[in-house]
Amino acid sequence: MPKSAKAKRNINLTELFCVSALLLALNLTGLGTRWFSTRGEAREALVAQSMEQGGSWVLGSGYGGDVPSKPPLLHWLIATSANLVGEPVSELSARLPSALAASLFCLLFFIFLCRRTDKRLAYLTVGVLALSAEWLRAAGACRVDMCLAVFMAGGLLVYLSWKEQREIGLLWLVGACLGAAVLSKGPVGALLPLVIITLDQLADRRSLPYIASRGLVILGVALLVSGWWYWAAMEAGGDRFFDKVFYENFSRLSSSMDDEPHKHSLFYLLGTIPIGLLPWSLLLLALLPEAVWRRDFSIRGMSERFNKAEAFTRFALMASLVIITFFCIPSSKRSVYLLPAYPFFAYLTAKLLLQIEARKPYLWRIFAISLASLSLLIVLILVSGRGLAAIWPSSSASNDFVANALANFPGSLSFFSVLLLLVPVIAALLVLLEVRRPRWKKSVLLLSGIQLFSLLWSLNAVIVGGFTNQLSVRPEMEAIEAAVRDSPRLYSFRYEFYAASFYLKRRIDRLTSAPPPGSTVFLMERDLAEFEHQYGTAGRRIFRSSSSIERPGARLMLIKIS
């Protein structure tokens, strides 16, 4: 390799330190200030809480003693994080594994790309990934999806390294990564990457015995890493565990689940891709007319362009298509299911963004100015929140929620939060000054990145929590604890109050029969009439939440059974 090419691909410690610091600042700041306000996060935290309280680490316990719906890797990491932090499971320790996994993967992905492609493309790819809406949201959430994405995509990157070096140790590492992916969310963590690897080997014209032998090595290691847990969990949970595994994996894939959660169409799933890649997808719209009118979309034309592409570009395209196709099969569709494909989405997006810079640099200038203007507008709205709340229309529960959040936001800011809000303002002013200079083309990518990072940093650390905390049950917990202090049993009717159960140290069970005297029933206000119709009115209302819980307009009520 020429010296210039080697220099271009060398990575120094200063670069790694700077990239690491930026990733950690983006993903870690504000993790513990956002209270649990969604069902999914508190549901996973409850399982880790059961392990911390002395429950089984093989098969933890979910809401009301349920068998957990997901394998235990995230729960183990949460409980371990809590021990390292030195406190019970909290919002911080529950979200820490996802944040660290996202940061570490982006750093390793940067190193991987720097060794194989232009360093500028590596920087832009990691920037697109870390600052895309879907990836950033998952990085700050107590959900299994980031662990799955990191181990699936990481296993595929290790596989590509094995293709270059042919070392058996790397093949074992692929299997270990896929085994960890299985422990994150189930068999899909290994089966889907194995399909991608098999297709890639077929594209390389490898013989079937060759493909099978390598695939069996990967699968064998993955089974060793994850299979012991399935055996131990089956011993501990028996039929309950088997039924849960079958329901969550095979029933979901075959669209035969009783409740059909997250049922959406194919077009919904495809539509989540440009939304998840925001704001970068807005720039890609500029290439759409040219792609439609000037490209040859025949099978032959697309095949020729695919074969001419670089090796990693071809692999990224294939992996993306396989993942999208697979998750189009079940009726249950969520945007976060495609998270394992986002590293490959980011690489393909970055290549297109560099084309825009070369052919239409003025679009980057518009992008930078738009981001700067948006940052100033957001901060202005938040600072003048009380004034806006006074004139905000009050025609629905959602409007009332926004008005209350705007009114309460300025008063909830600490000194550090104010400083974080000033960061995108300062960046916006610098960007607006810089793009007026004659040599703006040389710095427009850097300016856009700085502006977007500062805006999303503030959003992640300060702004998002200021709004989502308005829907959390945590501010009501002091009153709830006082109301249920003398109740021997707590039950929930028709709805799982995951966050309330977490803050009450797992005291809430599901109501399956008439509640005994002295117990307290948690229910949504909208379900009160049905509860009284089903169980009579032998109880008194001892609490009603002063604000919405989990969604605008939803109020929590407590009924003390006499």
C-alpha positions as CSV (number, residue, x, y, z in Angstrom):
1,M,0.0,0.0,0.0
2,P,1.4,3.5,-0.8
3,K,2.6,5.6,2.2
4,S,-0.1,8.2,1.5
5,A,-2.8,5.6,1.7
6,K,-1.4,4.2,4.9
7,A,-1.2,7.6,6.4
8,K,-4.8,8.3,5.5
9,R,-5.9,5.1,7.4
10,N,-3.7,5.5,10.5
11,I,-5.6,6.2,13.7
12,N,-3.9,8.1,16.5
13,L,-4.9,8.0,20.2
14,T,-6.0,11.6,20.1
15,E,-8.6,10.9,17.5
16,L,-9.9,7.8,19.4
17,F,-10.0,9.9,22.6
18,C,-12.0,12.7,21.0
19,V,-14.4,10.3,19.3
20,S,-14.9,8.4,22.5
21,A,-15.5,11.5,24.6
22,L,-18.1,12.9,22.1
23,L,-19.9,9.6,22.0
24,L,-20.0,9.2,25.8
25,A,-21.1,12.9,26.3
26,L,-23.9,12.4,23.8
27,N,-25.2,9.1,25.1
28,L,-24.5,9.4,28.9
29,T,-25.6,12.9,29.7
30,G,-29.0,13.1,31.3
31,L,-29.6,9.3,31.5
32,G,-30.6,9.4,35.2
33,T,-32.7,12.6,35.0
34,R,-35.4,11.0,32.7
35,W,-37.8,9.1,34.9
36,F,-39.6,6.0,33.6
37,S,-42.6,7.2,31.6
38,T,-43.1,4.3,29.2
39,R,-44.1,0.7,29.7
40,G,-41.2,-0.9,27.9
41,E,-38.4,0.6,29.9
42,A,-39.9,-0.1,33.3
43,R,-40.8,-3.6,32.2
44,E,-37.2,-4.6,31.6
45,A,-36.0,-2.7,34.8
46,L,-38.5,-4.8,36.9
47,V,-36.7,-8.0,35.8
48,A,-33.3,-6.6,36.8
49,Q,-34.8,-5.4,40.1
50,S,-36.0,-8.9,40.9
51,M,-32.5,-10.2,40.4
52,E,-31.1,-7.5,42.6
53,Q,-33.6,-8.3,45.3
54,G,-32.3,-11.9,45.5
55,G,-34.3,-13.5,42.8
56,S,-32.9,-16.0,40.3
57,W,-30.4,-14.7,37.8
58,V,-31.2,-17.6,35.4
59,L,-34.9,-16.7,35.1
60,G,-35.8,-13.4,36.6
61,S,-39.3,-12.3,37.5
62,G,-41.4,-9.8,35.6
63,Y,-44.5,-7.9,36.5
64,G,-46.6,-9.8,39.0
65,G,-44.2,-12.8,38.8
66,D,-44.5,-13.2,35.0
67,V,-41.8,-15.1,33.1
68,P,-39.8,-12.3,31.3
69,S,-40.6,-11.9,27.7
70,K,-36.9,-11.4,26.7
71,P,-33.7,-13.3,27.5
72,P,-31.6,-12.0,30.4
73,L,-28.5,-10.4,29.0
74,L,-29.8,-6.8,29.4
75,H,-31.1,-7.6,32.9
76,W,-27.7,-9.0,33.9
77,L,-26.0,-5.9,32.6
78,I,-28.5,-3.6,34.4
79,A,-28.1,-5.5,37.8
80,T,-24.3,-5.4,37.3
81,S,-24.4,-1.7,36.5
82,A,-26.4,-1.0,39.7
83,N,-23.8,-2.9,41.7
84,L,-21.0,-0.9,40.1
85,V,-22.8,2.4,40.6
86,G,-23.4,1.3,44.2
87,E,-27.2,1.9,44.4
88,P,-30.4,-0.1,43.7
89,V,-31.5,-0.4,40.1
90,S,-32.4,3.1,38.9
91,E,-33.1,5.0,35.7
92,L,-29.3,5.5,35.3
93,S,-28.2,2.0,35.8
94,A,-31.1,0.7,33.7
95,R,-30.1,2.8,30.7
96,L,-26.4,2.6,31.2
97,P,-25.9,-0.8,29.3
98,S,-27.6,0.6,26.1
99,A,-25.7,3.9,26.2
100,L,-22.3,2.2,26.7
101,A,-23.0,-0.5,24.1
102,A,-24.0,2.2,21.5
103,S,-20.9,4.3,22.3
104,L,-18.5,1.3,22.2
105,F,-20.0,0.0,18.9
106,C,-19.7,3.4,17.2
107,L,-16.0,3.6,18.3
108,L,-15.2,0.1,17.1
109,F,-17.1,0.8,13.8
110,F,-15.0,3.9,13.3
111,I,-11.8,1.9,13.8
112,F,-13.1,-0.8,11.4
113,L,-13.9,1.8,8.7
114,C,-10.7,3.7,9.1
115,R,-8.7,0.6,8.3
116,R,-10.7,-0.1,5.2
117,T,-11.8,3.1,3.7
118,D,-11.3,6.9,3.6
119,K,-11.1,8.4,7.1
120,R,-13.4,11.2,6.1
121,L,-16.1,8.6,5.2
122,A,-15.4,6.8,8.5
123,Y,-16.0,10.0,10.4
124,L,-19.2,10.9,8.5
125,T,-20.5,7.3,8.8
126,V,-20.2,7.2,12.6
127,G,-21.6,10.7,12.8
128,V,-24.6,9.7,10.7
129,L,-25.1,6.6,12.9
130,A,-24.7,8.3,16.3
131,L,-26.8,11.3,15.4
132,S,-29.6,9.5,13.6
133,A,-33.0,9.7,15.4
134,E,-33.6,5.9,15.9
135,W,-30.1,5.0,17.0
136,L,-29.9,7.9,19.5
137,R,-33.3,7.1,20.9
138,A,-32.4,3.4,21.4
139,A,-29.0,4.4,23.0
140,G,-30.8,6.1,25.8
141,A,-33.5,3.5,26.5
142,C,-33.7,0.6,28.8
143,R,-34.7,-1.8,26.1
144,V,-33.1,-5.0,24.6
145,D,-32.9,-3.6,21.1
146,M,-29.5,-1.8,21.4
147,C,-27.8,-4.9,22.8
148,L,-29.3,-7.0,19.9
149,A,-28.2,-4.5,17.3
150,V,-24.7,-4.1,18.7
151,F,-24.0,-7.9,18.9
152,M,-25.7,-8.7,15.5
153,A,-24.0,-5.9,13.6
154,G,-20.7,-6.5,15.5
155,G,-20.8,-10.1,14.6
156,L,-21.1,-9.3,11.0
157,L,-18.2,-6.9,11.1
158,V,-16.1,-9.5,12.8
159,Y,-17.1,-11.9,10.0
160,L,-15.8,-9.4,7.5
161,S,-12.5,-9.3,9.4
162,W,-12.4,-13.1,9.3
163,K,-12.8,-13.0,5.5
164,E,-9.7,-10.8,5.3
165,Q,-7.5,-12.8,7.7
166,R,-9.0,-16.3,7.8
167,E,-8.1,-16.8,11.5
168,I,-10.3,-19.4,13.3
169,G,-10.3,-17.3,16.4
170,L,-12.3,-14.6,14.6
171,L,-14.8,-17.2,13.5
172,W,-15.3,-18.2,17.1
173,L,-15.7,-14.5,18.0
174,V,-18.5,-14.2,15.4
175,G,-20.2,-17.1,17.1
176,A,-19.7,-15.5,20.5
177,C,-21.3,-12.2,19.3
178,L,-24.3,-14.0,17.8
179,G,-24.7,-16.0,21.0
180,A,-24.8,-12.7,22.9
181,A,-27.4,-11.5,20.4
182,V,-29.5,-14.6,21.2
183,L,-29.2,-13.8,24.9
184,S,-30.4,-10.3,24.1
185,K,-33.6,-11.0,22.2
186,G,-33.8,-14.6,21.1
187,P,-32.9,-16.9,18.2
188,V,-33.3,-14.2,15.6
189,G,-30.0,-12.8,16.9
190,A,-28.1,-15.7,15.4
191,L,-30.3,-16.9,12.6
192,L,-30.6,-13.6,10.7
193,P,-26.8,-12.9,10.7
194,L,-26.2,-16.6,9.6
195,V,-28.5,-16.0,6.6
196,I,-26.6,-12.9,5.7
197,I,-23.2,-14.7,6.0
198,T,-24.5,-17.6,3.9
199,L,-25.7,-15.3,1.1
200,D,-22.3,-13.5,1.2
201,Q,-20.4,-16.7,0.9
202,L,-22.6,-17.8,-2.0
203,A,-21.9,-14.4,-3.7
204,D,-18.2,-15.2,-3.3
205,R,-18.9,-18.5,-5.1
206,R,-17.8,-20.7,-2.2
207,S,-18.7,-24.4,-2.2
208,L,-21.6,-25.6,-0.1
209,P,-19.4,-27.9,2.1
210,Y,-17.1,-24.8,2.7
211,I,-20.1,-22.6,3.7
212,A,-21.7,-25.3,5.8
213,S,-18.4,-26.1,7.8
214,R,-17.9,-22.4,8.6
215,G,-21.5,-21.9,9.4
216,L,-21.5,-24.8,11.8
217,V,-18.5,-23.4,13.6
218,I,-20.4,-20.1,14.1
219,L,-23.6,-21.8,15.1
220,G,-21.9,-24.2,17.5
221,V,-20.2,-21.4,19.4
222,A,-23.4,-19.4,19.4
223,L,-25.2,-22.4,20.9
224,L,-22.5,-22.8,23.5
225,V,-22.8,-19.2,24.6
226,S,-26.6,-19.1,24.7
227,G,-27.8,-22.7,24.8
228,W,-26.9,-23.3,28.4
229,W,-29.2,-20.5,29.5
230,Y,-32.1,-21.9,27.6
231,W,-31.5,-25.3,29.2
232,A,-31.2,-23.8,32.7
233,A,-34.3,-21.6,32.2
234,M,-36.3,-24.5,31.0
235,E,-35.3,-26.4,34.1
236,A,-36.4,-23.5,36.3
237,G,-39.5,-22.4,34.4
238,G,-40.8,-25.5,32.8
239,D,-43.9,-25.2,30.6
240,R,-44.4,-21.5,31.5
241,F,-41.0,-20.7,30.1
242,F,-41.5,-22.9,27.0
243,D,-44.8,-21.2,26.3
244,K,-43.3,-17.7,26.6
245,V,-40.4,-18.6,24.3
246,F,-42.8,-20.1,21.7
247,Y,-45.2,-17.1,22.0
248,E,-42.5,-14.4,21.7
249,N,-40.6,-16.0,18.8
250,F,-42.5,-18.4,16.7
251,S,-46.0,-16.9,17.3
252,R,-44.6,-13.5,16.5
253,L,-42.9,-14.6,13.4
254,S,-46.0,-16.4,12.1
255,S,-48.3,-13.5,13.0
256,S,-50.4,-15.8,15.2
257,M,-50.1,-13.9,18.5
258,D,-53.4,-13.5,20.3
259,D,-53.1,-9.7,20.9
260,E,-51.2,-8.9,17.7
261,P,-49.1,-6.1,19.2
262,H,-47.7,-3.4,16.9
263,K,-49.6,-4.6,13.9
264,H,-48.7,-2.5,11.0
265,S,-48.3,-2.7,7.2
266,L,-45.2,-3.2,5.1
267,F,-45.3,0.5,4.1
268,Y,-45.3,1.5,7.7
269,L,-42.0,-0.4,8.3
270,L,-40.4,1.1,5.2
271,G,-41.6,4.5,6.2
272,T,-39.8,4.3,9.5
273,I,-36.4,4.2,7.7
274,P,-36.3,7.8,6.5
275,I,-37.8,8.9,9.9
276,G,-35.2,6.9,11.8
277,L,-32.4,8.5,9.7
278,L,-33.6,12.0,10.4
279,P,-32.2,14.6,9.9
280,W,-29.8,13.1,7.3
281,S,-32.7,11.7,5.2
282,L,-33.8,15.3,4.5
283,L,-30.6,15.8,2.6
284,L,-31.0,12.6,0.7
285,L,-34.3,13.8,-0.7
286,A,-32.2,16.1,-3.0
287,L,-30.9,13.0,-4.8
288,L,-34.3,11.5,-5.3
289,P,-35.2,13.2,-8.5
290,E,-31.9,12.3,-10.1
291,A,-32.2,8.7,-8.9
292,V,-35.7,8.4,-10.4
293,W,-35.1,10.0,-13.8
294,R,-31.5,9.1,-14.6
295,R,-31.0,5.6,-13.1
296,D,-31.6,2.4,-14.9
297,F,-33.8,0.3,-12.6
298,S,-33.8,-2.8,-14.8
299,I,-32.4,-6.0,-13.1
300,R,-29.4,-5.9,-15.4
301,G,-28.7,-2.2,-14.6
302,M,-28.9,-2.7,-10.9
303,S,-26.9,-5.8,-11.1
304,E,-24.1,-4.0,-12.9
305,R,-24.0,-1.2,-10.4
306,F,-24.0,-3.7,-7.5
307,N,-21.1,-5.6,-8.9
308,K,-19.1,-2.4,-9.5
309,A,-19.5,-1.2,-6.0
310,E,-16.9,-1.7,-3.3
311,A,-16.9,-4.9,-1.3
312,F,-18.3,-3.3,1.9
313,T,-20.9,-1.3,0.0
314,R,-22.2,-4.5,-1.5
315,F,-22.2,-6.2,1.9
316,A,-24.0,-3.3,3.5
317,L,-26.7,-3.3,0.8
318,M,-27.2,-7.0,1.1
319,A,-27.3,-7.0,4.9
320,S,-29.8,-4.1,4.9
321,L,-32.1,-5.8,2.4
322,V,-32.1,-9.1,4.3
323,I,-32.9,-7.4,7.6
324,I,-35.7,-5.3,6.1
325,T,-37.1,-8.3,4.2
326,F,-37.1,-10.5,7.3
327,F,-38.9,-8.0,9.5
328,C,-41.5,-7.4,6.8
329,I,-42.8,-11.0,7.3
330,P,-44.5,-10.8,10.7
331,S,-47.5,-8.5,11.2
332,S,-45.8,-7.0,14.3
333,K,-43.6,-4.2,13.0
334,R,-41.7,-1.5,14.9
335,S,-39.1,0.9,13.7
336,V,-36.6,-0.3,16.3
337,Y,-36.7,-3.8,14.8
338,L,-34.5,-2.5,12.0
339,L,-31.9,-1.2,14.4
340,P,-29.3,-3.9,13.5
341,A,-29.3,-2.5,10.0
342,Y,-28.6,1.1,11.0
343,P,-24.8,0.8,10.9
344,F,-25.2,-0.3,7.2
345,F,-27.8,2.4,6.6
346,A,-25.4,4.9,8.0
347,Y,-22.5,3.8,5.8
348,L,-24.6,4.0,2.6
349,T,-26.1,7.3,3.7
350,A,-22.6,8.8,4.3
351,K,-21.5,7.8,0.8
352,L,-24.5,9.6,-0.7
353,L,-23.9,12.7,1.5
354,L,-20.4,12.9,0.2
355,Q,-21.8,12.9,-3.3
356,I,-24.1,15.8,-2.4
357,E,-21.1,17.7,-1.0
358,A,-19.2,17.2,-4.3
359,R,-22.0,17.9,-6.7
360,K,-24.5,20.1,-4.7
361,P,-22.5,21.7,-1.8
362,Y,-25.2,24.5,-1.5
363,L,-27.5,21.9,-0.1
364,W,-25.1,21.4,2.8
365,R,-25.1,25.1,3.4
366,I,-28.9,25.2,3.5
367,F,-28.8,22.2,5.9
368,A,-26.4,23.9,8.2
369,I,-28.4,27.2,8.2
370,S,-31.6,25.2,8.8
371,L,-30.1,23.4,11.8
372,A,-28.8,26.6,13.3
373,S,-32.2,28.3,12.8
374,L,-34.0,25.3,14.3
375,S,-31.7,25.3,17.4
376,L,-32.4,29.0,18.0
377,L,-36.1,28.5,17.6
378,I,-36.3,25.5,20.0
379,V,-34.4,27.3,22.7
380,L,-36.5,30.5,22.2
381,I,-39.7,28.4,22.5
382,L,-38.5,26.7,25.7
383,V,-37.3,29.9,27.3
384,S,-40.6,31.6,26.7
385,G,-42.5,28.5,27.7
386,R,-44.8,30.1,30.2
387,G,-45.9,32.8,27.8
388,L,-46.6,30.2,25.1
389,A,-48.5,28.0,27.5
390,A,-50.9,30.8,28.3
391,I,-51.9,31.1,24.7
392,W,-51.7,27.4,23.7
393,P,-55.0,26.0,22.5
394,S,-56.7,23.7,25.1
395,S,-58.8,21.6,22.8
396,S,-57.5,18.2,23.7
397,A,-55.5,16.2,26.3
398,S,-52.4,16.3,24.1
399,N,-52.6,20.1,23.8
400,D,-53.0,20.4,27.6
401,F,-50.0,18.2,28.1
402,V,-47.8,20.3,25.8
403,A,-49.1,23.5,27.5
404,N,-48.2,22.1,31.0
405,A,-44.8,20.9,29.8
406,L,-44.0,24.3,28.3
407,A,-45.2,26.1,31.5
408,N,-43.2,23.8,33.8
409,F,-40.0,23.5,31.7
410,P,-38.2,26.8,32.6
411,G,-38.7,26.2,36.4
412,S,-37.2,22.7,36.2
413,L,-33.9,23.9,34.8
414,S,-30.7,23.6,36.8
415,F,-27.6,25.8,36.3
416,F,-26.0,22.9,34.3
417,S,-29.1,22.5,32.2
418,V,-29.0,26.2,31.3
419,L,-25.4,25.8,30.2
420,L,-26.3,22.8,28.0
421,L,-29.1,24.8,26.4
422,L,-26.6,27.6,25.6
423,V,-24.4,25.1,23.7
424,P,-26.6,24.9,20.6
425,V,-27.2,28.6,20.7
426,I,-23.5,29.4,20.6
427,A,-23.0,26.8,17.9
428,A,-25.8,28.3,15.8
429,L,-24.4,31.8,16.0
430,L,-21.0,30.5,14.9
431,V,-22.5,28.5,12.0
432,L,-24.5,31.5,10.8
433,L,-21.4,33.6,10.8
434,E,-19.2,31.0,9.2
435,V,-21.5,30.2,6.2
436,R,-21.3,33.8,5.2
437,R,-17.6,33.6,4.5
438,P,-16.3,32.9,1.0
439,R,-14.6,29.6,2.0
440,W,-17.7,28.1,3.6
441,K,-17.5,25.0,1.3
442,K,-14.4,23.7,3.1
443,S,-16.0,23.7,6.5
444,V,-19.7,23.1,5.9
445,L,-19.7,19.4,6.8
446,L,-17.9,20.1,10.0
447,L,-20.2,23.0,10.8
448,S,-23.3,20.9,10.2
449,G,-21.9,18.1,12.4
450,I,-21.1,20.5,15.3
451,Q,-24.5,22.1,15.1
452,L,-26.4,18.8,15.0
453,F,-24.3,17.4,17.8
454,S,-24.9,20.4,20.1
455,L,-28.6,20.4,19.4
456,L,-29.1,16.6,20.0
457,W,-26.9,16.8,23.1
458,S,-29.1,19.4,24.6
459,L,-32.3,17.5,23.5
460,N,-31.0,14.3,25.0
461,A,-29.7,15.8,28.2
462,V,-32.3,18.4,29.0
463,I,-35.2,18.9,26.7
464,V,-36.6,15.3,26.2
465,G,-36.6,14.7,30.0
466,G,-38.4,18.0,30.6
467,F,-41.3,16.7,28.5
468,T,-41.4,13.0,29.2
469,N,-41.1,13.5,32.9
470,Q,-44.5,15.1,32.8
471,L,-45.9,11.7,32.0
472,S,-44.1,9.8,34.7
473,V,-45.7,8.4,37.8
474,R,-42.6,9.2,39.9
475,P,-43.7,12.7,41.0
476,E,-46.9,11.0,42.4
477,M,-45.1,8.3,44.3
478,E,-44.9,10.0,47.7
479,A,-48.7,10.4,47.7
480,I,-49.2,6.8,46.4
481,E,-46.8,5.3,49.0
482,A,-48.7,7.1,51.7
483,A,-52.1,5.9,50.3
484,V,-51.0,2.2,50.2
485,R,-48.9,2.1,53.3
486,D,-51.5,0.0,55.2
487,S,-52.5,-2.2,52.3
488,P,-51.2,-5.8,52.5
489,R,-51.8,-6.5,48.8
490,L,-51.7,-4.3,45.7
491,Y,-53.4,-5.2,42.5
492,S,-53.8,-3.7,39.0
493,F,-56.9,-4.0,36.9
494,R,-56.7,-4.4,33.1
495,Y,-53.4,-2.4,32.8
496,E,-49.8,-3.2,33.8
497,F,-48.4,-0.3,35.8
498,Y,-44.8,-1.2,35.2
499,A,-43.3,2.1,36.4
500,A,-45.4,2.3,39.6
501,S,-44.5,-1.3,40.4
502,F,-40.8,-0.5,39.9
503,Y,-41.0,2.5,42.2
504,L,-43.0,0.4,44.8
505,K,-40.3,-2.4,44.7
506,R,-42.5,-4.9,42.8
507,R,-45.5,-4.9,45.1
508,I,-48.2,-4.9,42.4
509,D,-49.8,-8.1,41.2
510,R,-52.4,-8.6,38.5
511,L,-56.0,-8.8,39.6
512,T,-57.4,-12.2,38.5
513,S,-60.3,-12.5,40.9
514,A,-62.3,-10.4,43.3
515,P,-59.8,-8.3,45.4
516,P,-59.7,-9.2,49.1
517,P,-60.8,-6.7,51.8
518,G,-58.0,-4.2,52.7
519,S,-56.2,-4.5,49.4
520,T,-55.7,-1.6,47.0
521,V,-56.4,-1.7,43.3
522,F,-54.5,0.4,40.7
523,L,-56.5,1.2,37.6
524,M,-56.9,3.8,34.9
525,E,-59.7,6.3,35.4
526,R,-61.2,5.2,32.1
527,D,-61.6,1.7,33.5
528,L,-63.4,2.6,36.7
529,A,-66.9,1.9,35.4
530,E,-65.9,-1.5,34.1
531,F,-64.2,-2.3,37.4
532,E,-67.3,-1.4,39.4
533,H,-69.5,-3.3,37.0
534,Q,-67.3,-6.4,37.4
535,Y,-66.5,-6.3,41.1
536,G,-69.2,-4.0,42.5
537,T,-68.6,-0.7,44.4
538,A,-67.3,-2.1,47.7
539,G,-64.4,0.3,47.8
540,R,-63.5,3.9,48.1
541,R,-61.3,6.1,45.9
542,I,-58.3,7.1,47.8
543,F,-56.1,8.6,45.1
544,R,-56.3,10.2,41.7
545,S,-53.2,11.4,39.9
546,S,-52.9,15.1,39.5
547,S,-51.3,14.8,36.1
548,S,-51.4,12.4,33.1
549,I,-49.6,9.0,33.4
550,E,-47.8,7.5,30.4
551,R,-50.0,9.2,27.9
552,P,-51.8,12.5,27.7
553,G,-55.2,12.4,29.4
554,A,-54.7,9.1,31.2
555,R,-55.2,9.3,35.0
556,L,-54.3,6.8,37.6
557,M,-56.7,5.9,40.4
558,L,-56.4,3.8,43.5
559,I,-59.4,2.0,45.0
560,K,-59.2,0.8,48.6
561,I,-61.4,-2.4,49.0
562,S,-63.5,-2.3,52.2
